[in-house]
Amino acid sequence: MTIVILGWLGDLSLKQQSVIISALRGPDTHYCPNLKKLTKWLRTITQNNADYRSSYMQQEEFPSIDNIEKELEYTTVHYSIHFLQALEIIGYKHPDSAISKKAGEYYENLVRGVLNLVPETKVDLENRLKDSF
């Protein structure tokens, strides 16, 4: 193995790849154990694990939307947008239907239920995050 990023990411636009990579670090401003659980899951579905002894990608139980909502409000807007957009992209684009469904459910529930907004369509996502070179 010579690359950390999983192959399916190569099918995404560079902008979509950048959004996902930006969400993999997690919030730096507050202790958010439930967001961290989802961030670790995002890592496992986007990266090869370079160190199985580390907890960096350790799978944990999926947190509830209520617990995510309570923590998300304390993160920076910049982080929360990357996090939500990563879930959106994975929801629309991941090749494993179970993974795309799980990510899509988190995205839609957070956008509709927490932000009281309408989720972006796949076409809108593609248009917004298409590469421009």
C-alpha positions, 0 to 999 in steps of 0.5 A, a space after each residue: 500500500 502506498 497511498 492513504 486515501 481510498 480509491 473511490 475518492 479519486 472519482 470525485 472532483 478535486 473540490 469534493 476531495 478537499 472538502 472531505 479531507 478538511 472534515 477528517 481532522 475534527 473540531 479543534 475548539 471544543 471537546 466533542 466526543 460524539 462528533 469524534 465518533 463520526 469523524 473516526 467513521 469518516 476516516 475509516 471510509 476514506 483512508 487506509 489505516 496506517 497504524 492499527 495500534 492507534 485509536 485514530 480510526 477506531 470504530 465506535 457506536 454511531 451517535 444520535 442526531 441529538 448528541 451531534 446537534 448539541 456538540 455541533 453548535 459549539 464548533 466553528 461554522 467553518 468546521 461544521 460546514 466541512 463536516 456537513 458537506 463531507 457527509 453530503 458528498 459521501 451520502 451521494 457518492 460512496 460506492 457502498 450503499 450502506 455507507 452512503 445511506 448512513 452518511 446521507 441520513 446524518 446529512 439530511 437529519 442535521 440540515 433539516 432538523 438542526 439547521 431548518 434548511 433544505 438539503 442540497 440536491 446531488 445536481 446542486 452539489 455537483 455544480 457547486 463543487 465542480 473543478 474550474 480549471 
